[in-house]
Each structure stands twice: as C-alpha cells, then as structure tokens.
Amino acid sequence: MKILVINGPNLNFLGIREKEVYGTQDYDYLLNMIGEKGKECSAVIEVFQSNHEGAIIDRIQDAYFDGTEGIVINPGAYTHYSYAIHDALASITIPKVEIHISDITAREEFRKVSVTAPACDKQIYGHGLKGYLEAIDAVIELKGQS
C-alpha cells in the first residue's frame, strides 16, 4: 500500500516550538517513527512537509495520479481556514485521515473548528505523535473496507 503523510506549516519545528503542547521529540523522530511503521505494515509511506498552502494542494492533487492509496494529513494552522485544502482533499476519493498532535478541542477557540476534517474520513487528535501511527492504521483499515 502507498500512503502519503502530509504535514503543514511549522510541523518541521517539532521539538523546537511550544514543547509543552507538541512535546520534545523533533521532526526527525517523527520521520523515523513513520518509517518504522511503514516497515511494520509493509507500506510505502512518503512524508511531505510544506509551510506553503499551494504546495500542499499541489501534493494532494499529485496523489490522484501517482498511485497513492491513502492520505494522513496534519494541515497545521491551515486546518482552521483553508477551504482550498478542503477542496483538494474532497476532490480525491481515497481514504483520508486528519491528525493533530494536540487536543484541538481543548485549546484556543479558533483551533476547535476544522474546515478540512469534513473532507476526510476520520479525525484523530490529542494522542501526541503516536496519533500518526493510529492514522496510518485507520487509512489501512479504511482502504480494506473499500
């Protein structure tokens, strides 16, 4: 199975920014964790990170053509206002799971609303970095149901 993990703005600053919210593990730790998960479940997992909305949209659209069978996405702050990312996600019919490291429902008011989640099959939040592993499992399960 080919899975695409997309990380939006500031995720590359894990371990640097707001450690009390996002933890002390850095982005390389997350990449290694995802890589190990890919080996464990015999999946090819590509990780893409961008701080630019258009690049994220381009990568979602490319997934339509490149054989990607599922998407895990942490849109970062774009979660709360990017209807363009919502529309890109809605335009492809593969399993999609939105992930957030922190519990977005327990944070600032603006973080409680996700405009991208309705274009996804599932949303996982508040489980720290292990939420990515749960999201990968969910994509695999959803793919098996289709």
MDTraj code that builds the backbone (N, CA, C; nanometers):
import mdtraj as md
import numpy as np

residues = "MET LYS ILE LEU VAL ILE ASN GLY PRO ASN LEU ASN PHE LEU GLY ILE ARG GLU LYS GLU VAL TYR GLY THR GLN ASP TYR ASP TYR LEU LEU ASN MET ILE GLY GLU LYS GLY LYS GLU CYS SER ALA VAL ILE GLU VAL PHE GLN SER ASN HIS GLU GLY ALA ILE ILE ASP ARG ILE GLN ASP ALA TYR PHE ASP GLY THR GLU GLY ILE VAL ILE ASN PRO GLY ALA TYR THR HIS TYR SER TYR ALA ILE HIS ASP ALA LEU ALA SER ILE THR ILE PRO LYS VAL GLU ILE HIS ILE SER ASP ILE THR ALA ARG GLU GLU PHE ARG LYS VAL SER VAL THR ALA PRO ALA CYS ASP LYS GLN ILE TYR GLY HIS GLY LEU LYS GLY TYR LEU GLU ALA ILE ASP ALA VAL ILE GLU LEU LYS GLY GLN SER".split()
xyz = np.array([
    [0.0840, -0.1182, 0.0000],
    [0.0000, 0.0000, 0.0000],
    [0.0882, 0.1241, 0.0000],
    [0.0462, 0.2245, -0.0728],
    [0.1195, 0.3510, -0.0803],
    [0.0411, 0.4584, -0.0050],
    [0.1032, 0.5114, 0.1008],
    [0.0399, 0.6112, 0.1864],
    [0.1218, 0.7393, 0.1822],
    [0.0523, 0.8502, 0.1772],
    [0.1144, 0.9821, 0.1794],
    [0.0808, 1.0489, 0.3124],
    [0.1820, 1.0921, 0.3853],
    [0.1638, 1.1701, 0.5077],
    [0.2019, 1.3130, 0.4745],
    [0.1080, 1.4036, 0.4928],
    [0.1305, 1.5453, 0.4641],
    [0.1320, 1.6222, 0.5951],
    [0.2356, 1.7004, 0.6152],
    [0.2471, 1.7879, 0.7314],
    [0.2513, 1.9324, 0.6853],
    [0.1664, 2.0134, 0.7456],
    [0.1585, 2.1534, 0.7099],
    [0.2563, 2.2405, 0.7856],
    [0.2254, 2.3694, 0.7940],
    [0.3175, 2.4674, 0.8485],
    [0.3601, 2.4392, 0.9923],
    [0.4873, 2.4607, 1.0140],
    [0.5521, 2.4554, 1.1454],
    [0.5710, 2.3151, 1.2015],
    [0.5208, 2.2118, 1.1327],
    [0.5428, 2.0764, 1.1835],
    [0.6908, 2.0405, 1.1785],
    [0.7640, 2.0996, 1.0865],
    [0.9081, 2.0775, 1.0794],
    [0.9808, 2.1356, 1.2011],
    [0.9112, 2.2119, 1.2823],
    [0.9694, 2.2707, 1.4033],
    [0.9328, 2.1929, 1.5297],
    [0.8904, 2.0682, 1.5129],
    [0.8659, 1.9846, 1.6303],
    [0.9924, 1.9783, 1.7149],
    [0.9736, 1.9800, 1.8459],
    [1.0876, 1.9770, 1.9375],
    [1.1490, 2.1137, 1.9608],
    [1.1046, 2.2111, 1.8820],
    [1.1551, 2.3476, 1.8941],
    [1.0446, 2.4395, 1.9452],
    [0.9286, 2.4285, 1.8836],
    [0.8188, 2.5197, 1.9175],
    [0.7251, 2.4599, 2.0214],
    [0.6805, 2.5401, 2.1105],
    [0.5786, 2.5049, 2.2094],
    [0.5883, 2.3599, 2.2584],
    [0.6995, 2.3297, 2.3208],
    [0.7250, 2.1926, 2.3684],
    [0.6182, 2.1441, 2.4650],
    [0.5588, 2.2368, 2.5401],
    [0.4538, 2.1975, 2.6339],
    [0.3272, 2.1515, 2.5621],
    [0.3114, 2.1880, 2.4365],
    [0.1951, 2.1476, 2.3570],
    [0.2290, 2.0298, 2.2658],
    [0.3428, 2.0376, 2.1975],
    [0.3768, 1.9409, 2.0928],
    [0.4837, 1.8401, 2.1338],
    [0.5395, 1.8540, 2.2535],
    [0.6391, 1.7600, 2.3026],
    [0.7807, 1.7986, 2.2647],
    [0.8743, 1.7153, 2.3085],
    [1.0159, 1.7453, 2.2900],
    [1.0801, 1.6672, 2.1757],
    [1.0093, 1.5700, 2.1212],
    [1.0647, 1.4934, 2.0090],
    [1.0684, 1.5809, 1.8837],
    [1.1761, 1.5703, 1.8069],
    [1.1891, 1.6550, 1.6886],
    [1.1294, 1.5899, 1.5637],
    [1.1345, 1.6630, 1.4540],
    [1.0732, 1.6174, 1.3294],
    [1.1394, 1.4894, 1.2782],
    [1.2705, 1.4787, 1.2945],
    [1.3388, 1.3558, 1.2530],
    [1.2876, 1.2355, 1.3307],
    [1.2569, 1.2541, 1.4566],
    [1.1996, 1.1462, 1.5370],
    [1.0678, 1.1005, 1.4749],
    [0.9829, 1.1971, 1.4380],
    [0.8550, 1.1638, 1.3735],
    [0.8778, 1.0895, 1.2429],
    [0.9719, 1.1366, 1.1619],
    [1.0008, 1.0701, 1.0334],
    [1.0470, 0.9263, 1.0551],
    [1.1338, 0.9054, 1.1530],
    [1.1817, 0.7700, 1.1831],
    [1.0688, 0.6806, 1.2327],
    [0.9829, 0.7356, 1.3162],
    [0.8692, 0.6611, 1.3683],
    [0.7765, 0.6167, 1.2543],
    [0.7500, 0.7072, 1.1623],
    [0.6652, 0.6755, 1.0473],
    [0.7342, 0.5731, 0.9575],
    [0.8635, 0.5879, 0.9375],
    [0.9397, 0.4920, 0.8573],
    [0.9322, 0.3520, 0.9145],
    [0.9452, 0.3404, 1.0470],
    [0.9353, 0.2100, 1.1133],
    [0.7946, 0.1517, 1.0980],
    [0.6949, 0.2374, 1.1058],
    [0.5559, 0.1926, 1.0889],
    [0.5356, 0.1375, 0.9480],
    [0.5947, 0.2037, 0.8498],
    [0.5845, 0.1552, 0.7125],
    [0.6419, 0.0155, 0.6972],
    [0.7572, -0.0073, 0.7583],
    [0.8192, -0.1406, 0.7538],
    [0.7288, -0.2433, 0.8218],
    [0.6767, -0.2064, 0.9368],
    [0.5925, -0.2965, 1.0160],
    [0.4679, -0.3408, 0.9402],
    [0.4078, -0.2481, 0.8663],
    [0.2829, -0.2822, 0.7970],
    [0.3037, -0.3002, 0.6469],
    [0.4279, -0.3130, 0.6038],
    [0.4624, -0.3363, 0.4627],
    [0.3982, -0.2335, 0.3695],
    [0.4047, -0.1079, 0.4110],
    [0.3511, 0.0013, 0.3300],
    [0.4652, 0.0927, 0.2868],
    [0.4489, 0.1498, 0.1704],
    [0.5395, 0.2544, 0.1242],
    [0.4787, 0.3855, 0.1727],
    [0.5488, 0.4534, 0.2626],
    [0.4968, 0.5778, 0.3189],
    [0.5889, 0.6925, 0.2816],
    [0.5329, 0.7873, 0.2109],
    [0.6050, 0.9102, 0.1769],
    [0.5591, 1.0188, 0.2713],
    [0.6519, 1.0968, 0.3240],
    [0.6183, 1.2102, 0.4095],
    [0.6538, 1.3379, 0.3344],
    [0.5579, 1.4283, 0.3304],
    [0.5746, 1.5569, 0.2641],
    [0.5417, 1.6654, 0.3654],
    [0.6266, 1.7660, 0.3740],
    [0.6011, 1.8788, 0.4640],
    [0.6206, 2.0076, 0.3876],
    [0.5278, 2.1016, 0.4087],
    [0.5438, 2.2336, 0.3499],
    [0.4780, 2.3373, 0.4392],
    [0.5373, 2.4549, 0.4388],
    [0.4789, 2.5696, 0.5069],
    [0.3928, 2.6519, 0.4112],
    [0.3740, 2.6022, 0.2895],
    [0.3046, 2.6767, 0.1844],
    [0.1770, 2.6056, 0.1417],
    [0.0665, 2.6748, 0.1505],
    [-0.0640, 2.6170, 0.1193],
    [-0.0694, 2.5599, -0.0217],
    [-0.0211, 2.6341, -0.1183],
    [-0.0265, 2.5876, -0.2570],
    [0.0524, 2.4602, -0.2803],
    [0.1663, 2.4461, -0.2134],
    [0.2473, 2.3244, -0.2269],
    [0.1720, 2.2037, -0.1709],
    [0.0986, 2.2243, -0.0619],
    [0.0193, 2.1157, -0.0040],
    [-0.0921, 2.0759, -0.1007],
    [-0.1579, 2.1735, -0.1577],
    [-0.2635, 2.1459, -0.2559],
    [-0.2061, 2.0729, -0.3761],
    [-0.0928, 2.1189, -0.4254],
    [-0.0283, 2.0502, -0.5398],
    [0.0020, 1.9052, -0.5063],
    [0.0500, 1.8795, -0.3844],
    [0.0857, 1.7413, -0.3483],
    [-0.0381, 1.6538, -0.3343],
    [-0.1471, 1.7096, -0.2829],
    [-0.2728, 1.6343, -0.2764],
    [-0.3198, 1.6004, -0.4177],
    [-0.3146, 1.6964, -0.5072],
    [-0.3567, 1.6712, -0.6454],
    [-0.2657, 1.5691, -0.7126],
    [-0.1364, 1.5765, -0.6881],
    [-0.0435, 1.4778, -0.7452],
    [-0.0767, 1.3372, -0.6974],
    [-0.1278, 1.3255, -0.5747],
    [-0.1626, 1.1944, -0.5194],
    [-0.2684, 1.1246, -0.6042],
    [-0.3511, 1.2012, -0.6699],
    [-0.4537, 1.1438, -0.7572],
    [-0.3906, 1.0629, -0.8705],
    [-0.2753, 1.1084, -0.9182],
    [-0.2110, 1.0484, -1.0352],
    [-0.1001, 0.9489, -1.0029],
    [-0.0440, 0.9536, -0.8814],
    [0.0788, 0.8770, -0.8560],
    [0.0595, 0.7429, -0.7842],
    [-0.0633, 0.6979, -0.7735],
    [-0.0879, 0.5679, -0.7121],
    [-0.1036, 0.5706, -0.5616],
    [-0.1090, 0.6881, -0.5018],
    [-0.1314, 0.6984, -0.3580],
    [-0.2663, 0.6361, -0.3239],
    [-0.2666, 0.5524, -0.2204],
    [-0.3893, 0.4808, -0.1830],
    [-0.4523, 0.5326, -0.0543],
    [-0.3851, 0.6232, 0.0141],
    [-0.4395, 0.6817, 0.1355],
    [-0.3559, 0.7995, 0.1796],
    [-0.4208, 0.8942, 0.2461],
    [-0.3530, 1.0155, 0.2927],
    [-0.3765, 1.0337, 0.4413],
    [-0.2687, 1.0636, 0.5126],
    [-0.2731, 1.1120, 0.6500],
    [-0.2292, 1.2571, 0.6409],
    [-0.3095, 1.3482, 0.6951],
    [-0.2743, 1.4892, 0.6835],
    [-0.2876, 1.5622, 0.8164],
    [-0.1831, 1.6368, 0.8488],
    [-0.1863, 1.7327, 0.9583],
    [-0.1705, 1.8692, 0.8922],
    [-0.2817, 1.9367, 0.8648],
    [-0.2727, 2.0645, 0.7939],
    [-0.2189, 2.1790, 0.8773],
    [-0.1864, 2.1539, 1.0042],
    [-0.1384, 2.2629, 1.0893],
    [-0.2447, 2.3713, 1.0986],
    [-0.2034, 2.4948, 1.1015],
    [-0.2979, 2.6062, 1.1143],
    [-0.3940, 2.6155, 0.9961],
    [-0.3577, 2.5601, 0.8810],
    [-0.4498, 2.5607, 0.7667],
    [-0.5786, 2.4845, 0.7973],
    [-0.5744, 2.3980, 0.8978],
    [-0.6927, 2.3229, 0.9417],
    [-0.8114, 2.4148, 0.9612],
    [-0.7847, 2.5327, 1.0134],
    [-0.8904, 2.6188, 1.0626],
    [-0.9442, 2.7183, 0.9602],
    [-0.8808, 2.7256, 0.8426],
    [-0.9315, 2.8238, 0.7472],
    [-0.9056, 2.7922, 0.6002],
    [-0.8404, 2.6820, 0.5684],
    [-0.8076, 2.6587, 0.4275],
    [-0.9149, 2.5760, 0.3562],
    [-1.0082, 2.6483, 0.2993],
    [-1.1097, 2.5820, 0.2171],
    [-1.0472, 2.5277, 0.0900],
    [-0.9344, 2.5840, 0.0488],
    [-0.8642, 2.5335, -0.0698],
    [-0.8086, 2.3934, -0.0424],
    [-0.7512, 2.3700, 0.0753],
    [-0.7043, 2.2360, 0.1105],
    [-0.8236, 2.1426, 0.1271],
    [-0.9303, 2.1900, 0.1877],
    [-1.0537, 2.1106, 0.1973],
    [-1.0969, 2.0639, 0.0592],
    [-1.1026, 2.1569, -0.0351],
    [-1.1498, 2.1232, -0.1703],
    [-1.0570, 2.0238, -0.2390],
    [-0.9259, 2.0392, -0.2194],
    [-0.8308, 1.9447, -0.2789],
    [-0.8521, 1.8054, -0.2206],
    [-0.8690, 1.7970, -0.0890],
    [-0.8934, 1.6673, -0.0255],
    [-1.0250, 1.6072, -0.0735],
    [-1.1271, 1.6906, -0.0849],
    [-1.2592, 1.6426, -0.1273],
    [-1.2599, 1.5934, -0.2715],
    [-1.1637, 1.6380, -0.3493],
    [-1.1634, 1.6036, -0.4915],
    [-1.1101, 1.4639, -0.5200],
    [-1.0493, 1.3993, -0.4211],
    [-0.9979, 1.2640, -0.4445],
    [-1.0667, 1.1662, -0.3492],
    [-1.0914, 1.0472, -0.3994],
    [-1.1741, 0.9510, -0.3252],
    [-1.0935, 0.8335, -0.2709],
    [-0.9844, 0.8641, -0.2059],
    [-0.9067, 0.7622, -0.1358],
    [-0.9242, 0.7887, 0.0144],
    [-0.8949, 0.6914, 0.0999],
    [-0.9059, 0.7162, 0.2440],
    [-0.8159, 0.8315, 0.2885],
    [-0.8731, 0.9170, 0.3716],
    [-0.8010, 1.0335, 0.4229],
    [-0.8295, 1.0479, 0.5712],
    [-0.7233, 1.0646, 0.6500],
    [-0.7370, 1.0817, 0.7945],
    [-0.6620, 1.2080, 0.8353],
    [-0.7328, 1.2967, 0.9050],
    [-0.6710, 1.4183, 0.9580],
    [-0.6168, 1.3885, 1.0976],
    [-0.4959, 1.4350, 1.1229],
    [-0.4277, 1.4107, 1.2503],
    [-0.3825, 1.5429, 1.3116],
    [-0.3943, 1.5507, 1.4449],
    [-0.3396, 1.6644, 1.5195],
    [-0.2719, 1.6096, 1.6442],
    [-0.1551, 1.6582, 1.6725],
    [-0.0768, 1.6118, 1.7863],
    [-0.1446, 1.6511, 1.9177],
    [-0.1892, 1.7747, 1.9247],
    [-0.2539, 1.8242, 2.0468],
    [-0.4051, 1.8009, 2.0384],
    [-0.4711, 1.8199, 2.1521],
    [-0.6172, 1.8112, 2.1558],
    [-0.6719, 1.9467, 2.1138],
    [-0.7057, 1.9581, 1.9883],
    [-0.7511, 2.0874, 1.9349],
    [-0.8827, 2.1328, 1.9979],
    [-0.9581, 2.0406, 2.0563],
    [-1.0852, 2.0780, 2.1194],
    [-1.0652, 2.1407, 2.2568],
    [-0.9438, 2.1319, 2.3095],
    [-0.9161, 2.1857, 2.4425],
    [-0.8252, 2.3082, 2.4379],
    [-0.8102, 2.3636, 2.3187],
    [-0.7192, 2.4778, 2.3034],
    [-0.7974, 2.6049, 2.2726],
    [-0.7345, 2.7016, 2.2075],
    [-0.7996, 2.8276, 2.1755],
    [-0.9249, 2.8029, 2.0897],
    [-1.0190, 2.8940, 2.1001],
    [-1.1467, 2.8791, 2.0276],
    [-1.1266, 2.8520, 1.8785],
    [-1.0368, 2.9272, 1.8148],
    [-1.0210, 2.9128, 1.6697],
    [-0.9714, 2.7744, 1.6308],
    [-0.9016, 2.7062, 1.7216],
    [-0.8480, 2.5735, 1.6906],
    [-0.9539, 2.4639, 1.6996],
    [-1.0673, 2.4933, 1.7559],
    [-1.1717, 2.3928, 1.7745],
    [-1.2472, 2.3621, 1.6461],
    [-1.2317, 2.4467, 1.5470],
    [-1.3022, 2.4275, 1.4201],
    [-1.2036, 2.3812, 1.3134],
    [-1.2388, 2.2713, 1.2484],
    [-1.1588, 2.2231, 1.1356],
    [-1.2430, 2.2313, 1.0100],
    [-1.1963, 2.3103, 0.9145],
    [-1.2668, 2.3159, 0.7860],
    [-1.2202, 2.2053, 0.6922],
    [-1.1103, 2.1386, 0.7282],
    [-1.0577, 2.0309, 0.6435],
    [-1.1113, 1.8942, 0.6834],
    [-1.1482, 1.8748, 0.8091],
    [-1.1960, 1.7441, 0.8564],
    [-1.3161, 1.6906, 0.7786],
    [-1.4121, 1.7743, 0.7385],
    [-1.5258, 1.7193, 0.6648],
    [-1.4876, 1.6538, 0.5307],
    [-1.3690, 1.6849, 0.4798],
    [-1.3224, 1.6235, 0.3548],
    [-1.2439, 1.4952, 0.3818],
    [-1.2323, 1.4590, 0.5091],
    [-1.1590, 1.3388, 0.5488],
    [-1.2559, 1.2347, 0.6041],
    [-1.2102, 1.1118, 0.6097],
    [-1.2925, 1.0029, 0.6617],
    [-1.2894, 0.9936, 0.8134],
    [-1.1862, 1.0484, 0.8742],
    [-1.1688, 1.0369, 1.0182],
    [-1.0768, 1.1483, 1.0646],
    [-1.0900, 1.1856, 1.1930],
    [-1.0002, 1.2831, 1.2543],
    [-0.9489, 1.2248, 1.3858],
    [-0.8196, 1.2348, 1.4069],
    [-0.7551, 1.1893, 1.5300],
    [-0.6815, 1.3093, 1.5888],
    [-0.7020, 1.3353, 1.7189],
    [-0.6326, 1.4470, 1.7823],
    [-0.6069, 1.4161, 1.9283],
    [-0.5010, 1.4782, 1.9806],
    [-0.4713, 1.4695, 2.1221],
    [-0.3962, 1.3454, 2.1658],
    [-0.3441, 1.2675, 2.0720],
    [-0.2707, 1.1457, 2.1072],
    [-0.1208, 1.1607, 2.0871],
    [-0.0743, 1.2829, 2.0748],
    [0.0683, 1.3063, 2.0536],
    [0.1131, 1.2495, 1.9205],
    [0.2417, 1.2235, 1.9092],
    [0.2962, 1.1714, 1.7833],
    [0.2418, 1.0334, 1.7496],
    [0.2039, 0.9554, 1.8507],
    [0.1508, 0.8220, 1.8212],
    [0.0191, 0.8298, 1.7440],
    [-0.0429, 0.9455, 1.7450],
    [-0.1631, 0.9659, 1.6642],
    [-0.1370, 0.9418, 1.5159],
    [-0.0137, 0.9694, 1.4712],
    [0.0218, 0.9418, 1.3322],
    [0.0132, 0.7919, 1.3034],
    [0.0591, 0.7110, 1.3985],
    [0.0546, 0.5655, 1.3806],
    [-0.0901, 0.5176, 1.3773],
    [-0.1734, 0.5754, 1.4618],
    [-0.3160, 0.5434, 1.4612],
    [-0.3799, 0.5834, 1.3288],
    [-0.3391, 0.6978, 1.2772],
    [-0.3941, 0.7457, 1.1499],
    [-0.3533, 0.6549, 1.0344],
    [-0.2299, 0.6074, 1.0359],
    [-0.1846, 0.5138, 0.9324],
    [-0.2664, 0.3850, 0.9405],
    [-0.2865, 0.3344, 1.0619],
    [-0.3704, 0.2152, 1.0794],
    [-0.5116, 0.2395, 1.0278],
    [-0.5663, 0.3574, 1.0549],
    [-0.7016, 0.3903, 1.0095],
    [-0.7101, 0.3939, 0.8578],
    [-0.6088, 0.4506, 0.7928],
    [-0.6072, 0.4541, 0.6462],
    [-0.6050, 0.3118, 0.5907],
    [-0.5224, 0.2276, 0.6494],
    [-0.5142, 0.0884, 0.6032],
    [-0.6478, 0.0180, 0.6222],
    [-0.7111, 0.0404, 0.7367],
    [-0.8412, -0.0203, 0.7628],
    [-0.9472, 0.0299, 0.6651],
    [-0.9496, 0.1609, 0.6435],
    [-1.0456, 0.2198, 0.5502],
    [-1.0243, 0.1673, 0.4078],
    [-0.9000, 0.1519, 0.3689],
    [-0.8692, 0.1001, 0.2355],
    [-0.9208, -0.0431, 0.2222],
    [-0.9079, -0.1212, 0.3289],
    [-0.9563, -0.2591, 0.3279],
    [-1.1068, -0.2685, 0.3160],
    [-1.1773, -0.1628, 0.3577],
    [-1.3243, -0.1604, 0.3520],
    [-1.3758, -0.1146, 0.2169],
    [-1.2873, -0.0559, 0.1352],
    [-1.3357, -0.0015, 0.0070],
    [-1.3308, -0.1031, -0.1041],
])
top = md.Topology()
chain = top.add_chain()
for i, resn in enumerate(residues, 1):
    res = top.add_residue(resn, chain, resSeq=i)
    for name in ("N", "CA", "C"):
        top.add_atom(name, md.element.get_by_symbol(name[0]), res)
traj = md.Trajectory(xyz[None], top)
